[in-house]
């Protein structure tokens, strides 16, 4: 792999392929970097396995709701169980990430997947039996705690392949676009299965995807990062990095935006007698983010990483302010498309900073903490978004996502000195990524 890294560093960056001028050249040549990502041996395999496992993440919550509310019952219980599952995953999975850094992804995935399969089978059995629902709470906690979340593991593999090269941001752009696709496809698929076959079909599919995807990822040992044990060193606690703590809180703000926009958009559409368009609006919002992420990942950017962080989060926050002035569905559609354009670049830049400042021996744990920040933020955003939809009225409800965006920006500004110092200490603060440590 060391030889491959040397060759990659000599290559032109993604945007330089058009003739030596950064940021110019044909659009086709810029986007050729995404095909080049898969030149690395094993990349297609771990991306395919990761996509399969990630479908479960986008299916399991809605699958539980559809299974428990068949017959128009148990909505409150379903919501409470999903909250327990989500919080358990957010709090516990960084520990799994730490073990992945220390012992290897295969070691963690085999054990998590076995426990998840047993817990998930228990949930399906309890729902199918139509018996008491209280066992679903401890089972839901176990499902969340053992859910094999593939996103941090796949990001760690991309980083191991392309750290220190121009292709790393392209890999992160591809990852962000993949996440958007997963959260568009997953809910559609689980709804189709639960409504056309049986209410439990969505949960069964989520179980199958998780087990198959996680085990396929586990057996691909050649692309997993080198572990701390293999290096002969100890795994430093990722949260010791002050920059990571700043970014995790910023991720909470971003998650709050994601969670609240879903709720207030549904309320806005309902108030305009267009509730059926909610899914389409959110899908377009996600699509614009995915496309922006692909463009951002394909172009060469020479601005210092710490400065890009401030700019990206500022644009992310400002992108939601115009939503406060939407007066109808047409305006809302356009404004959501515009707001989505800054989402993926902000996320990509945050993960670029993480891989820059965190030692390679703690990268999976660090990415897991950042993901937990988003999940916790989405939970808070959903709660406050519901409050905003009921209390602030149709003309002011988008103040909730704007407030969460402002929180993210304020946190990044407050922690800027620490982020800048750690970025500069880690290596050249340009567009290619930091040095492997």
C-alpha positions as a Markdown table, in Angstrom:
| # | Residue | x | y | z |
|---|---|---|---|---|
| 1 | Unk | 0.0 | 0.0 | 0.0 |
| 2 | Unk | 2.9 | 2.3 | 0.7 |
| 3 | Unk | 4.0 | 2.1 | -2.9 |
| 4 | Unk | 0.5 | 2.8 | -4.1 |
| 5 | Unk | 0.4 | 6.0 | -1.9 |
| 6 | Unk | 3.7 | 7.2 | -3.4 |
| 7 | Unk | 2.3 | 6.8 | -7.0 |
| 8 | Unk | -0.9 | 8.5 | -6.1 |
| 9 | Unk | 0.9 | 11.5 | -4.7 |
| 10 | Unk | 2.6 | 12.0 | -8.0 |
| 11 | Unk | -0.7 | 12.0 | -9.9 |
| 12 | Unk | -2.6 | 15.1 | -10.9 |
| 13 | Unk | -5.4 | 16.1 | -8.6 |
| 14 | Unk | -9.0 | 15.5 | -9.7 |
| 15 | Unk | -9.4 | 18.9 | -11.2 |
| 16 | Unk | -5.9 | 19.1 | -12.6 |
| 17 | Unk | -6.6 | 16.4 | -15.2 |
| 18 | Unk | -8.0 | 19.1 | -17.5 |
| 19 | Unk | -4.7 | 20.6 | -18.4 |
| 20 | Unk | -2.8 | 21.8 | -15.3 |
| 21 | Unk | -5.1 | 24.6 | -14.1 |
| 22 | Unk | -6.8 | 23.7 | -10.8 |
| 23 | Unk | -10.5 | 24.0 | -10.9 |
| 24 | Unk | -10.8 | 24.0 | -14.7 |
| 25 | Unk | -11.0 | 21.5 | -17.5 |
| 26 | Unk | -13.9 | 19.5 | -18.9 |
| 27 | Unk | -16.6 | 18.3 | -16.5 |
| 28 | Unk | -16.1 | 14.8 | -17.7 |
| 29 | Unk | -12.5 | 14.8 | -16.7 |
| 30 | Unk | -13.2 | 16.3 | -13.3 |
| 31 | Unk | -15.7 | 13.5 | -12.6 |
| 32 | Unk | -13.3 | 10.8 | -13.9 |
| 33 | Unk | -11.8 | 10.8 | -10.4 |
| 34 | Unk | -14.8 | 8.8 | -9.2 |
| 35 | Unk | -14.0 | 6.0 | -11.6 |
| 36 | Unk | -10.4 | 6.2 | -10.6 |
| 37 | Unk | -11.3 | 5.7 | -7.0 |
| 38 | Unk | -12.1 | 2.1 | -7.8 |
| 39 | Unk | -8.7 | 1.4 | -9.4 |
| 40 | Unk | -7.5 | 0.4 | -6.0 |
| 41 | Unk | -7.8 | -3.3 | -5.4 |
| 42 | Unk | -10.7 | -4.2 | -3.2 |
| 43 | Unk | -12.5 | -0.9 | -3.4 |
| 44 | Unk | -15.5 | -2.2 | -5.3 |
| 45 | Unk | -15.9 | -5.0 | -2.8 |
| 46 | Unk | -15.9 | -3.0 | 0.4 |
| 47 | Unk | -18.1 | -0.3 | -1.2 |
| 48 | Unk | -20.7 | -2.9 | -2.3 |
| 49 | Unk | -20.7 | -4.7 | 1.0 |
| 50 | Unk | -20.9 | -1.3 | 2.9 |
| 51 | Unk | -23.9 | -0.2 | 0.8 |
| 52 | Unk | -25.8 | -3.4 | 1.6 |
| 53 | Unk | -25.1 | -3.0 | 5.3 |
| 54 | Unk | -26.0 | 0.7 | 5.3 |
| 55 | Unk | -29.4 | 0.0 | 3.9 |
| 56 | Unk | -30.3 | -1.4 | 7.3 |
| 57 | Unk | -29.5 | 1.9 | 9.0 |
| 58 | Unk | -32.1 | 3.7 | 6.8 |
| 59 | Unk | -34.7 | 0.9 | 7.1 |
| 60 | Unk | -34.8 | -0.3 | 10.7 |
| 61 | Unk | -36.5 | 2.7 | 12.3 |
| 62 | Unk | -39.2 | 3.1 | 9.8 |
| 63 | Unk | -39.5 | -0.7 | 9.6 |
| 64 | Unk | -40.2 | -0.9 | 13.3 |
| 65 | Unk | -42.8 | 1.9 | 13.1 |
| 66 | Unk | -44.6 | 0.2 | 10.1 |
| 67 | Unk | -44.6 | -3.2 | 11.9 |
| 68 | Unk | -45.9 | -1.9 | 15.2 |
| 69 | Unk | -48.5 | 0.5 | 13.8 |
| 70 | Unk | -50.1 | -2.0 | 11.4 |
| 71 | Unk | -53.8 | -1.5 | 12.2 |
| 72 | Unk | -53.2 | 2.1 | 13.3 |
| 73 | Unk | -52.0 | 1.2 | 16.8 |
| 74 | Unk | -49.0 | 1.7 | 19.0 |
| 75 | Unk | -47.6 | 4.9 | 17.5 |
| 76 | Unk | -46.3 | 6.2 | 20.8 |
| 77 | Unk | -44.7 | 2.9 | 21.7 |
| 78 | Unk | -43.1 | 2.6 | 18.3 |
| 79 | Unk | -41.7 | 6.1 | 18.5 |
| 80 | Unk | -40.3 | 5.4 | 22.0 |
| 81 | Unk | -38.6 | 2.1 | 20.9 |
| 82 | Unk | -37.0 | 3.8 | 17.9 |
| 83 | Unk | -35.7 | 6.5 | 20.2 |
| 84 | Unk | -34.2 | 3.9 | 22.5 |
| 85 | Unk | -32.6 | 2.1 | 19.5 |
| 86 | Unk | -31.1 | 5.3 | 18.0 |
| 87 | Unk | -29.7 | 6.6 | 21.3 |
| 88 | Unk | -28.2 | 3.2 | 22.1 |
| 89 | Unk | -26.4 | 3.1 | 18.8 |
| 90 | Unk | -25.2 | 6.7 | 19.1 |
| 91 | Unk | -23.8 | 6.1 | 22.6 |
| 92 | Unk | -22.3 | 2.6 | 22.1 |
| 93 | Unk | -21.0 | 2.4 | 18.6 |
| 94 | Unk | -17.9 | 4.7 | 19.2 |
| 95 | Unk | -16.8 | 1.9 | 21.6 |
| 96 | Unk | -17.1 | -0.5 | 18.7 |
| 97 | Unk | -15.1 | 1.9 | 16.6 |
| 98 | Unk | -12.3 | 2.0 | 19.2 |
| 99 | Unk | -12.2 | -1.8 | 19.1 |
| 100 | Unk | -12.0 | -1.7 | 15.3 |
| 101 | Unk | -9.0 | 0.6 | 15.5 |
| 102 | Unk | -7.3 | -1.7 | 18.1 |
| 103 | Unk | -8.3 | -5.2 | 17.0 |
| 104 | Unk | -9.5 | -4.8 | 13.4 |
| 105 | Unk | -12.8 | -4.3 | 11.6 |
| 106 | Unk | -13.3 | -8.0 | 11.0 |
| 107 | Unk | -12.9 | -8.8 | 14.7 |
| 108 | Unk | -15.7 | -6.3 | 15.6 |
| 109 | Unk | -18.0 | -7.0 | 12.7 |
| 110 | Unk | -18.3 | -10.8 | 13.4 |
| 111 | Unk | -19.2 | -10.2 | 17.0 |
| 112 | Unk | -21.5 | -7.3 | 16.5 |
| 113 | Unk | -23.3 | -9.1 | 13.6 |
| 114 | Unk | -24.0 | -12.2 | 15.7 |
| 115 | Unk | -25.4 | -10.2 | 18.6 |
| 116 | Unk | -27.4 | -8.0 | 16.3 |
| 117 | Unk | -29.0 | -11.0 | 14.5 |
| 118 | Unk | -30.1 | -12.5 | 17.8 |
| 119 | Unk | -31.5 | -9.3 | 19.1 |
| 120 | Unk | -33.3 | -8.5 | 15.9 |
| 121 | Unk | -34.7 | -11.9 | 15.7 |
| 122 | Unk | -36.1 | -11.4 | 19.2 |
| 123 | Unk | -37.8 | -8.1 | 18.1 |
| 124 | Unk | -39.4 | -9.8 | 15.1 |
| 125 | Unk | -40.6 | -12.7 | 17.2 |
| 126 | Unk | -42.2 | -10.3 | 19.8 |
| 127 | Unk | -43.9 | -8.3 | 17.2 |
| 128 | Unk | -45.1 | -11.4 | 15.3 |
| 129 | Unk | -46.5 | -12.9 | 18.5 |
| 130 | Unk | -48.7 | -9.8 | 19.2 |
| 131 | Unk | -47.9 | -10.2 | 22.9 |
| 132 | Unk | -46.7 | -7.7 | 25.5 |
| 133 | Unk | -44.7 | -4.9 | 24.1 |
| 134 | Unk | -42.4 | -4.1 | 27.0 |
| 135 | Unk | -39.7 | -6.7 | 25.9 |
| 136 | Unk | -39.2 | -4.5 | 22.8 |
| 137 | Unk | -37.5 | -1.8 | 24.9 |
| 138 | Unk | -34.5 | -3.9 | 26.1 |
| 139 | Unk | -34.4 | -5.7 | 22.8 |
| 140 | Unk | -34.5 | -2.3 | 21.0 |
| 141 | Unk | -31.6 | -1.2 | 23.1 |
| 142 | Unk | -29.6 | -4.3 | 22.2 |
| 143 | Unk | -30.4 | -3.9 | 18.5 |
| 144 | Unk | -29.2 | -0.3 | 18.6 |
| 145 | Unk | -26.1 | -1.2 | 20.6 |
| 146 | Unk | -25.0 | -4.0 | 18.3 |
| 147 | Unk | -26.2 | -2.6 | 14.9 |
| 148 | Unk | -23.1 | -2.9 | 12.6 |
| 149 | Unk | -22.9 | 0.7 | 11.2 |
| 150 | Unk | -20.8 | 0.4 | 8.1 |
| 151 | Unk | -20.3 | 4.1 | 7.3 |
| 152 | Unk | -17.4 | 4.8 | 9.7 |
| 153 | Unk | -15.7 | 1.5 | 8.6 |
| 154 | Unk | -16.0 | 2.3 | 4.9 |
| 155 | Unk | -14.7 | 5.8 | 5.5 |
| 156 | Unk | -11.7 | 4.4 | 7.4 |
| 157 | Unk | -10.9 | 2.1 | 4.4 |
| 158 | Unk | -11.1 | 5.0 | 2.0 |
| 159 | Unk | -8.7 | 7.0 | 4.2 |
| 160 | Unk | -6.3 | 4.1 | 4.5 |
| 161 | Unk | -6.2 | 3.9 | 0.7 |
| 162 | Unk | -5.9 | 7.6 | -0.2 |
| 163 | Unk | -4.7 | 9.5 | 2.8 |
| 164 | Unk | -2.3 | 12.2 | 1.7 |
| 165 | Unk | -3.6 | 12.3 | -1.8 |
| 166 | Unk | -6.0 | 14.5 | -3.8 |
| 167 | Unk | -8.4 | 11.5 | -4.2 |
| 168 | Unk | -9.3 | 11.5 | -0.5 |
| 169 | Unk | -11.8 | 14.4 | -0.8 |
| 170 | Unk | -13.3 | 12.7 | -3.8 |
| 171 | Unk | -13.7 | 9.5 | -1.8 |
| 172 | Unk | -15.4 | 11.5 | 1.0 |
| 173 | Unk | -17.6 | 13.1 | -1.7 |
| 174 | Unk | -18.6 | 9.7 | -3.0 |
| 175 | Unk | -19.3 | 8.6 | 0.6 |
| 176 | Unk | -21.6 | 11.6 | 1.2 |
| 177 | Unk | -23.5 | 10.9 | -2.0 |
| 178 | Unk | -23.8 | 7.3 | -1.1 |
| 179 | Unk | -25.3 | 8.2 | 2.3 |
| 180 | Unk | -27.9 | 10.4 | 0.5 |
| 181 | Unk | -28.8 | 7.5 | -1.9 |
| 182 | Unk | -29.1 | 5.1 | 1.0 |
| 183 | Unk | -31.5 | 7.3 | 2.9 |
| 184 | Unk | -33.6 | 7.7 | -0.2 |
| 185 | Unk | -33.7 | 4.1 | -1.3 |
| 186 | Unk | -34.0 | 2.5 | 2.2 |
| 187 | Unk | -37.3 | 4.1 | 3.3 |
| 188 | Unk | -38.9 | 3.5 | -0.1 |
| 189 | Unk | -37.8 | -0.2 | 0.0 |
| 190 | Unk | -38.9 | -0.9 | 3.6 |
| 191 | Unk | -42.3 | 0.8 | 3.0 |
| 192 | Unk | -42.8 | -1.2 | -0.2 |
| 193 | Unk | -42.0 | -4.5 | 1.6 |
| 194 | Unk | -44.1 | -3.7 | 4.7 |
| 195 | Unk | -47.2 | -2.6 | 2.8 |
| 196 | Unk | -47.2 | -5.0 | -0.1 |
| 197 | Unk | -46.1 | -8.3 | 1.6 |
| 198 | Unk | -46.4 | -8.2 | 5.4 |
| 199 | Unk | -45.7 | -5.6 | 8.0 |
| 200 | Unk | -42.7 | -7.6 | 9.2 |
| 201 | Unk | -41.1 | -7.9 | 5.8 |
| 202 | Unk | -39.3 | -4.7 | 6.1 |
| 203 | Unk | -37.6 | -5.8 | 9.4 |
| 204 | Unk | -36.7 | -9.1 | 7.9 |
| 205 | Unk | -35.1 | -7.4 | 5.0 |
| 206 | Unk | -33.2 | -5.1 | 7.3 |
| 207 | Unk | -31.8 | -8.0 | 9.2 |
| 208 | Unk | -30.8 | -9.9 | 6.0 |
| 209 | Unk | -29.0 | -6.8 | 4.6 |
| 210 | Unk | -27.2 | -6.1 | 7.9 |
| 211 | Unk | -25.9 | -9.7 | 8.3 |
| 212 | Unk | -25.0 | -10.1 | 4.6 |
| 213 | Unk | -23.3 | -6.7 | 4.2 |
| 214 | Unk | -21.4 | -6.8 | 7.5 |
| 215 | Unk | -20.1 | -10.3 | 7.0 |
| 216 | Unk | -19.1 | -9.5 | 3.4 |
| 217 | Unk | -17.2 | -6.5 | 4.7 |
| 218 | Unk | -15.6 | -8.5 | 7.5 |
| 219 | Unk | -14.0 | -11.1 | 5.2 |
| 220 | Unk | -12.4 | -8.3 | 3.1 |
| 221 | Unk | -9.4 | -8.0 | 5.4 |
| 222 | Unk | -6.9 | -6.7 | 2.8 |
| 223 | Unk | -8.6 | -3.3 | 2.6 |
| 224 | Unk | -9.2 | -2.7 | 6.3 |
| 225 | Unk | -6.8 | -0.2 | 8.1 |
| 226 | Unk | -3.8 | -1.4 | 9.9 |
| 227 | Unk | -4.7 | -1.9 | 13.6 |
| 228 | Unk | -3.0 | -0.3 | 16.6 |
| 229 | Unk | -2.0 | -3.9 | 17.7 |
| 230 | Unk | -0.3 | -4.5 | 14.4 |
| 231 | Unk | 1.6 | -1.2 | 14.7 |
| 232 | Unk | 2.7 | -2.3 | 18.1 |
| 233 | Unk | 1.4 | 0.9 | 19.8 |
| 234 | Unk | -1.5 | 1.8 | 22.0 |
| 235 | Unk | -4.7 | 3.4 | 20.7 |
| 236 | Unk | -5.1 | 6.9 | 21.9 |
| 237 | Unk | -8.6 | 8.0 | 22.9 |
| 238 | Unk | -9.9 | 10.0 | 20.0 |
| 239 | Unk | -11.8 | 12.5 | 22.1 |
| 240 | Unk | -8.5 | 13.8 | 23.6 |
| 241 | Unk | -8.3 | 15.9 | 20.4 |
| 242 | Unk | -9.9 | 19.2 | 21.2 |
| 243 | Unk | -10.6 | 19.7 | 17.5 |
| 244 | Unk | -12.6 | 16.5 | 17.4 |
| 245 | Unk | -14.7 | 17.6 | 20.4 |
| 246 | Unk | -15.4 | 20.8 | 18.5 |
| 247 | Unk | -16.4 | 18.9 | 15.4 |
| 248 | Unk | -18.6 | 16.5 | 17.3 |
| 249 | Unk | -20.6 | 19.4 | 18.7 |
| 250 | Unk | -20.8 | 21.0 | 15.3 |
| 251 | Unk | -22.1 | 17.7 | 13.9 |
| 252 | Unk | -24.8 | 17.8 | 16.6 |
| 253 | Unk | -25.9 | 21.1 | 15.1 |
| 254 | Unk | -25.8 | 19.7 | 11.6 |
| 255 | Unk | -27.9 | 16.7 | 12.8 |
| 256 | Unk | -30.3 | 19.1 | 14.4 |
| 257 | Unk | -30.8 | 20.7 | 11.0 |
| 258 | Unk | -31.4 | 17.4 | 9.3 |
| 259 | Unk | -33.9 | 16.2 | 11.9 |
| 260 | Unk | -35.9 | 19.4 | 12.2 |
| 261 | Unk | -36.1 | 20.1 | 8.4 |
| 262 | Unk | -37.9 | 16.7 | 7.9 |
| 263 | Unk | -40.5 | 17.6 | 10.5 |
| 264 | Unk | -41.1 | 21.2 | 9.6 |
| 265 | Unk | -41.2 | 20.5 | 5.9 |
| 266 | Unk | -43.9 | 17.9 | 6.4 |
| 267 | Unk | -45.8 | 20.5 | 8.5 |
| 268 | Unk | -45.3 | 23.2 | 5.8 |
| 269 | Unk | -46.5 | 20.9 | 3.1 |
| 270 | Unk | -49.6 | 19.8 | 5.1 |
| 271 | Unk | -50.5 | 23.4 | 5.8 |
| 272 | Unk | -50.5 | 24.0 | 2.0 |
| 273 | Unk | -52.6 | 20.9 | 1.3 |
| 274 | Unk | -49.6 | 19.1 | -0.3 |
| 275 | Unk | -48.7 | 16.5 | 2.4 |
| 276 | Unk | -48.1 | 13.9 | -0.4 |
| 277 | Unk | -45.2 | 16.0 | -1.7 |
| 278 | Unk | -43.2 | 15.8 | 1.5 |
| 279 | Unk | -41.2 | 12.8 | 0.4 |
| 280 | Unk | -40.5 | 14.4 | -3.0 |
| 281 | Unk | -39.3 | 17.7 | -1.4 |
| 282 | Unk | -37.0 | 15.9 | 1.0 |
| 283 | Unk | -35.7 | 13.7 | -1.8 |
| 284 | Unk | -34.9 | 16.7 | -4.0 |
| 285 | Unk | -33.2 | 18.3 | -0.9 |
| 286 | Unk | -31.0 | 15.2 | -0.5 |
| 287 | Unk | -30.4 | 14.9 | -4.3 |
| 288 | Unk | -29.0 | 18.5 | -4.5 |
| 289 | Unk | -26.7 | 17.7 | -1.5 |
| 290 | Unk | -25.5 | 14.5 | -3.2 |
| 291 | Unk | -24.7 | 16.4 | -6.5 |
| 292 | Unk | -23.0 | 19.2 | -4.6 |
| 293 | Unk | -20.9 | 16.7 | -2.8 |
| 294 | Unk | -19.8 | 15.0 | -6.0 |
| 295 | Unk | -18.8 | 18.3 | -7.5 |
| 296 | Unk | -17.0 | 19.4 | -4.4 |
| 297 | Unk | -15.1 | 16.2 | -4.2 |
| 298 | Unk | -14.0 | 16.4 | -7.9 |
| 299 | Unk | -12.5 | 19.9 | -7.9 |
| 300 | Unk | -9.1 | 20.9 | -6.5 |
| 301 | Unk | -9.3 | 23.3 | -3.6 |
| 302 | Unk | -6.2 | 25.1 | -2.3 |
| 303 | Unk | -7.7 | 27.0 | 0.5 |
| 304 | Unk | -6.4 | 26.0 | 3.9 |
| 305 | Unk | -8.5 | 23.2 | 5.5 |
| 306 | Unk | -9.3 | 25.2 | 8.7 |
| 307 | Unk | -10.5 | 28.1 | 6.6 |
| 308 | Unk | -12.6 | 25.8 | 4.4 |
| 309 | Unk | -14.3 | 24.5 | 7.5 |
| 310 | Unk | -15.4 | 28.0 | 8.6 |
| 311 | Unk | -16.6 | 28.8 | 5.0 |
| 312 | Unk | -18.4 | 25.5 | 4.5 |
| 313 | Unk | -20.3 | 25.7 | 7.8 |
| 314 | Unk | -21.1 | 29.3 | 7.3 |
| 315 | Unk | -22.6 | 28.6 | 3.9 |
| 316 | Unk | -24.5 | 25.6 | 5.3 |
| 317 | Unk | -26.1 | 27.8 | 8.0 |
| 318 | Unk | -26.9 | 30.7 | 5.6 |
| 319 | Unk | -28.5 | 28.3 | 3.1 |
| 320 | Unk | -31.4 | 27.7 | 5.4 |
| 321 | Unk | -32.2 | 31.3 | 6.3 |
| 322 | Unk | -34.2 | 32.0 | 3.0 |
| 323 | Unk | -36.6 | 29.2 | 4.0 |
| 324 | Unk | -38.0 | 31.5 | 6.6 |
| 325 | Unk | -39.4 | 33.6 | 3.7 |
| 326 | Unk | -41.0 | 30.7 | 1.8 |
| 327 | Unk | -44.7 | 31.5 | 1.1 |
| 328 | Unk | -45.7 | 28.6 | -1.0 |
| 329 | Unk | -44.7 | 25.1 | -2.3 |
| 330 | Unk | -43.0 | 26.5 | -5.4 |
| 331 | Unk | -40.7 | 28.8 | -3.3 |
| 332 | Unk | -40.1 | 26.0 | -0.8 |
| 333 | Unk | -39.0 | 23.6 | -3.5 |
| 334 | Unk | -36.4 | 26.0 | -5.0 |
| 335 | Unk | -35.1 | 27.1 | -1.6 |
| 336 | Unk | -34.7 | 23.5 | -0.4 |
| 337 | Unk | -32.7 | 22.8 | -3.5 |
| 338 | Unk | -30.5 | 25.8 | -2.8 |
| 339 | Unk | -30.1 | 24.8 | 0.9 |
| 340 | Unk | -29.0 | 21.3 | -0.1 |
| 341 | Unk | -26.1 | 22.6 | -2.1 |
| 342 | Unk | -24.1 | 23.5 | 1.0 |
| 343 | Unk | -24.9 | 20.3 | 3.1 |
| 344 | Unk | -22.5 | 17.8 | 1.6 |
| 345 | Unk | -19.5 | 20.2 | 1.3 |
| 346 | Unk | -19.8 | 21.0 | 5.0 |
| 347 | Unk | -20.0 | 17.3 | 5.9 |
| 348 | Unk | -17.0 | 16.4 | 3.7 |
| 349 | Unk | -14.9 | 19.2 | 5.1 |
| 350 | Unk | -15.6 | 18.1 | 8.7 |
| 351 | Unk | -14.5 | 14.6 | 7.9 |
| 352 | Unk | -11.4 | 16.0 | 6.1 |
| 353 | Unk | -10.5 | 17.8 | 9.3 |
| 354 | Unk | -11.1 | 14.7 | 11.4 |
| 355 | Unk | -8.7 | 12.6 | 9.3 |
| 356 | Unk | -6.2 | 15.4 | 9.4 |
| 357 | Unk | -6.1 | 15.9 | 13.2 |
| 358 | Unk | -6.8 | 12.4 | 14.6 |
| 359 | Unk | -4.1 | 9.7 | 14.6 |
| 360 | Unk | -4.7 | 6.9 | 12.2 |
| 361 | Unk | -4.8 | 4.5 | 15.1 |
| 362 | Unk | -8.0 | 6.2 | 16.4 |
| 363 | Unk | -9.7 | 7.2 | 13.1 |
| 364 | Unk | -12.7 | 4.8 | 13.2 |
| 365 | Unk | -13.5 | 5.8 | 16.7 |
| 366 | Unk | -13.3 | 9.5 | 15.8 |
| 367 | Unk | -15.6 | 9.0 | 12.8 |
| 368 | Unk | -18.0 | 7.1 | 14.9 |
| 369 | Unk | -18.1 | 9.9 | 17.5 |
| 370 | Unk | -18.8 | 12.4 | 14.7 |
| 371 | Unk | -21.6 | 10.1 | 13.4 |
| 372 | Unk | -23.0 | 9.9 | 17.0 |
| 373 | Unk | -23.1 | 13.7 | 17.1 |
| 374 | Unk | -25.3 | 13.8 | 14.0 |
| 375 | Unk | -27.6 | 11.1 | 15.3 |
| 376 | Unk | -28.1 | 12.8 | 18.7 |
| 377 | Unk | -28.6 | 16.1 | 16.8 |
| 378 | Unk | -31.2 | 14.5 | 14.6 |
| 379 | Unk | -33.1 | 13.2 | 17.7 |
| 380 | Unk | -33.1 | 16.7 | 19.2 |
| 381 | Unk | -34.0 | 18.3 | 15.9 |
| 382 | Unk | -37.0 | 16.0 | 15.5 |
| 383 | Unk | -38.2 | 16.9 | 18.9 |
| 384 | Unk | -37.7 | 20.7 | 18.5 |
| 385 | Unk | -38.9 | 20.6 | 14.9 |
| 386 | Unk | -42.2 | 19.1 | 16.1 |
| 387 | Unk | -42.4 | 21.8 | 18.8 |
| 388 | Unk | -41.7 | 24.5 | 16.2 |
| 389 | Unk | -44.3 | 23.2 | 13.8 |
| 390 | Unk | -47.0 | 23.4 | 16.5 |
| 391 | Unk | -45.8 | 26.6 | 18.3 |
| 392 | Unk | -44.1 | 28.9 | 15.8 |
| 393 | Unk | -46.5 | 28.8 | 13.0 |
| 394 | Unk | -46.1 | 28.2 | 9.3 |
| 395 | Unk | -44.1 | 31.4 | 8.7 |
| 396 | Unk | -41.5 | 30.9 | 11.5 |
| 397 | Unk | -41.1 | 27.1 | 11.9 |
| 398 | Unk | -37.9 | 27.0 | 9.8 |
| 399 | Unk | -36.3 | 29.1 | 12.6 |
| 400 | Unk | -35.6 | 25.7 | 14.3 |
| 401 | Unk | -33.2 | 24.4 | 11.6 |
| 402 | Unk | -31.7 | 27.9 | 11.3 |
| 403 | Unk | -31.0 | 27.9 | 15.0 |
| 404 | Unk | -29.3 | 24.5 | 14.8 |
| 405 | Unk | -27.2 | 25.7 | 11.9 |
| 406 | Unk | -26.2 | 28.8 | 13.9 |
| 407 | Unk | -25.2 | 26.6 | 16.7 |
| 408 | Unk | -22.9 | 24.6 | 14.4 |
| 409 | Unk | -21.3 | 27.8 | 13.1 |
| 410 | Unk | -20.9 | 29.3 | 16.5 |
| 411 | Unk | -19.2 | 26.1 | 17.8 |
| 412 | Unk | -16.8 | 26.1 | 14.8 |
| 413 | Unk | -15.9 | 29.8 | 15.3 |
| 414 | Unk | -15.4 | 29.3 | 19.0 |
| 415 | Unk | -13.1 | 26.3 | 18.4 |
| 416 | Unk | -11.3 | 27.8 | 15.4 |
| 417 | Unk | -8.0 | 28.4 | 17.1 |
| 418 | Unk | -7.7 | 24.9 | 18.3 |
| 419 | Unk | -8.8 | 23.4 | 14.9 |
| 420 | Unk | -6.3 | 25.6 | 13.1 |
| 421 | Unk | -3.5 | 24.7 | 15.4 |
| 422 | Unk | -4.1 | 21.0 | 15.1 |
| 423 | Unk | -4.5 | 21.1 | 11.3 |
| 424 | Unk | -1.2 | 23.0 | 10.9 |
| 425 | Unk | 0.6 | 20.7 | 13.4 |
| 426 | Unk | -0.6 | 17.6 | 11.5 |
| 427 | Unk | 1.0 | 18.7 | 8.2 |
| 428 | Unk | 0.7 | 20.9 | 5.2 |
| 429 | Unk | -2.8 | 22.5 | 5.4 |
| 430 | Unk | -3.6 | 22.4 | 1.7 |
| 431 | Unk | -6.1 | 20.4 | -0.3 |
| 432 | Unk | -4.5 | 17.0 | -0.4 |
| 433 | Unk | -5.0 | 15.8 | 3.1 |
| 434 | Unk | -2.7 | 15.4 | 6.0 |
| 435 | Unk | 0.1 | 13.0 | 6.6 |
| 436 | Unk | -0.6 | 9.5 | 7.9 |
| 437 | Unk | 0.4 | 9.1 | 11.5 |
